[in-house]
Amino acid sequence: MMLMMTIFRALALAGLVLLSWPAMAVQPDEILPDARLEARARALSAQLRCMVCQNESIDDSEASLAKDLRILVRERLQAGDSDEQVRSYLVQRYGDFILLKPPFKLETLALWGAPFLVLLCGGIAIVFASRRRIRDAAPRLSESERARLEALLGADKSPEGADKSPEP
């Protein structure tokens, strides 16, 4: 029973450490005193791409530009902007690239369609390669080779050929 409690405590501690991992990028001086505004700022920051790291949100990034963007988000929220107004302001300044999930529109069509296009091209290449492999794997027999093969196969199926044992 004591071992179970120790294991449970260790797992709980590991879970708390993992849950606080994204919060490590946000510095204490950035945190807003109003818990509601801070929660909104965190939710917005999780949707915005760090322009330096490019594969992290500004909430997770420790880059100085990400810190500046986190502060800007908090300033806009304190000024009374809605989440959509803050997002629009940043998109106006940095383009759709700042959004981790850019909207589906004509300008981002290549971004959304590229994975499907790559899959389609890969599928077509696999089909053509397998057709070529099948075609090249079975060599064509000439008429004389075909006749000889049929004669050999016919001899094995005959009652006389069944009695003969194969030669080593």
C-alpha positions in Angstrom: 0.0 0.0 0.0 2.9 2.4 0.8 4.5 1.6 -2.5 1.3 2.5 -4.3 1.1 5.8 -2.6 4.7 6.6 -3.5 4.1 5.7 -7.1 0.9 7.8 -7.2 2.8 10.8 -5.7 5.6 10.5 -8.2 3.1 10.3 -11.1 1.2 13.3 -9.8 4.4 15.3 -9.5 5.4 14.3 -13.1 2.0 15.3 -14.3 2.2 18.7 -12.7 5.6 19.3 -14.2 4.4 18.3 -17.6 1.3 20.5 -17.3 3.4 23.5 -16.4 5.9 23.0 -19.2 4.2 25.4 -21.7 4.0 28.0 -18.9 7.8 28.2 -18.6 8.1 30.5 -21.6 5.8 33.2 -20.0 7.8 35.3 -17.6 6.3 36.3 -14.2 6.4 40.0 -15.2 4.2 39.2 -18.2 1.3 37.6 -16.2 -1.8 39.8 -15.8 -3.3 40.2 -12.4 -6.8 39.5 -13.7 -7.1 35.7 -14.1 -9.8 36.0 -16.8 -7.7 38.2 -19.0 -4.6 36.0 -18.4 -6.6 33.0 -19.5 -7.7 34.8 -22.6 -4.1 35.9 -23.3 -2.9 32.3 -22.9 -5.5 31.0 -25.2 -4.7 33.6 -27.9 -1.0 33.1 -27.5 -1.4 29.4 -28.0 -2.9 30.1 -31.4 -0.2 32.5 -32.6 3.0 31.3 -34.3 6.4 32.6 -33.1 7.9 34.3 -36.1 11.4 33.3 -35.1 10.9 29.6 -34.2 8.0 29.1 -36.7 7.0 25.7 -35.2 6.0 27.0 -31.8 3.3 29.2 -30.4 4.4 32.4 -28.9 3.1 31.0 -25.6 5.8 28.2 -25.8 8.6 30.2 -27.3 11.4 31.9 -25.4 12.4 34.1 -28.3 12.5 37.9 -27.6 10.0 38.6 -30.4 7.6 36.0 -28.9 7.9 37.8 -25.6 7.1 41.1 -27.3 4.1 39.6 -29.0 2.8 38.1 -25.7 3.1 41.6 -24.1 1.3 43.1 -27.1 -1.5 40.6 -26.8 -1.9 41.4 -23.1 -1.8 45.2 -23.7 -4.5 44.9 -26.4 -6.7 42.8 -24.1 -6.2 45.2 -21.2 -7.2 48.0 -23.6 -10.6 46.2 -24.1 -10.0 44.5 -27.5 -11.9 41.3 -28.1 -10.0 38.1 -29.0 -10.9 38.5 -32.6 -9.8 42.1 -32.7 -6.4 41.1 -31.3 -6.1 38.3 -33.8 -7.1 40.6 -36.7 -4.6 43.2 -35.5 -1.7 40.7 -35.6 -2.8 39.2 -38.9 -2.9 42.7 -40.4 0.7 43.3 -39.2 2.2 39.9 -39.9 -0.1 38.2 -42.3 -1.9 34.8 -42.0 1.5 33.2 -41.3 1.3 34.3 -37.7 -1.7 32.0 -37.1 -0.8 28.4 -36.3 -4.0 27.4 -38.1 -4.4 29.8 -41.0 -7.9 30.2 -42.5 -8.9 28.5 -45.7 -9.0 31.1 -48.4 -7.5 31.7 -51.9 -4.2 33.0 -50.6 -3.7 29.9 -48.4 -5.0 27.4 -50.9 -1.5 26.1 -51.7 -0.8 25.6 -48.0 -4.0 23.6 -47.4 -3.9 21.7 -50.8 -0.2 20.8 -50.9 -0.4 17.7 -48.6 -3.3 16.3 -50.7 -1.4 17.0 -53.9 1.7 15.3 -52.6 -0.3 12.3 -51.5 -2.0 12.1 -54.9 1.3 12.4 -56.8 2.8 9.7 -54.6 -0.2 7.4 -55.2 0.1 7.8 -59.0 3.8 7.2 -58.9 3.2 4.0 -56.9 0.6 2.8 -59.3 2.9 3.4 -62.3 5.9 1.8 -60.6 3.9 -1.3 -59.6 2.5 -1.7 -63.2 6.0 -1.4 -64.6 7.3 -3.9 -62.1 4.5 -6.4 -62.9 5.1 -5.9 -66.6 8.9 -6.4 -66.4 8.7 -9.3 -63.9 7.0 -11.7 -66.2 9.1 -12.0 -69.4 7.2 -12.9 -72.5 7.7 -16.4 -73.9 8.2 -17.0 -77.6 5.8 -19.4 -79.4 8.4 -22.2 -79.4 9.1 -21.7 -75.6 5.4 -21.7 -74.9 4.9 -24.9 -76.8 7.8 -26.6 -75.1 6.4 -25.4 -71.7 3.0 -26.8 -72.4 4.5 -30.1 -73.6 6.5 -30.3 -70.3 3.5 -29.4 -68.2 1.3 -31.8 -70.1 3.8 -34.6 -69.6 3.8 -34.1 -65.8 0.0 -34.3 -65.7 -0.2 -37.5 -67.7 -0.6 -40.8 -65.8 2.8 -41.9 -67.1 4.5 -38.8 -65.8 3.0 -39.1 -62.3 4.7 -42.5 -61.8 8.1 -41.2 -62.5 10.1 -39.9 -59.6 11.9 -36.6 -60.1 15.6 -36.9 -60.9 18.1 -35.1 -58.6 
